[in-house]
Amino acid sequence: MKRNKYGVLLLLCLLLPALLMGCAGRKTPTPEEFTAKAEAAGFPMEDLLSVQGLETSFETAFIYRDEETDTEIDYTVASDAATVQSLYARLLSQFSGAGLEEKRIDSSEYNRFFAEGNGTVTLLWRNGTTMIFVTGEDSKALRGFLDDLGL
């Protein structure tokens, strides 16, 4: 009986670090990683901060738009998390409850909303001061891009 207690205790000691590492596995892609993967998938990103006269509170803002496929990809970094949380909430109100299949994760530091249906996919992803927004036709390229990012 005593041997079983030690066996269970040893098993818990071995599994606990693995469980904790699984919770901390949310890596935020850098702007360079994001734009490189987007361009490799056929989505050339435009730096919005290079537009003359544009005033924004974002430190980084990349965008890709294709009117034909109704695809938009945004990568933004703000100086504070409250700005990104506000943007996330506004976008979420537009896409949530549209009758699509939704998957959602919410915490104080991290949010992920994924919806699909009617031939489109939408991803809202926030981690700290970074937000990624992707919506468009459920194409192989768009799915591959999301898979490549690990989002």
SULSUL-V714325 format. One record per helix or strand of 2 or more residues. SS is the DSSP state (a for helix, b for strand). FROM is the first residue (numbers start at 1). LEN is the number of residues. If there is no record, write none. Layout:
SS | FROM | LEN
SS | FROM | LEN
This chain:
a | 2 | 22
a | 31 | 10
b | 46 | 2
a | 48 | 3
b | 58 | 9
b | 71 | 8
a | 81 | 15
b | 101 | 6
b | 110 | 8
b | 120 | 8
b | 130 | 8
a | 140 | 10
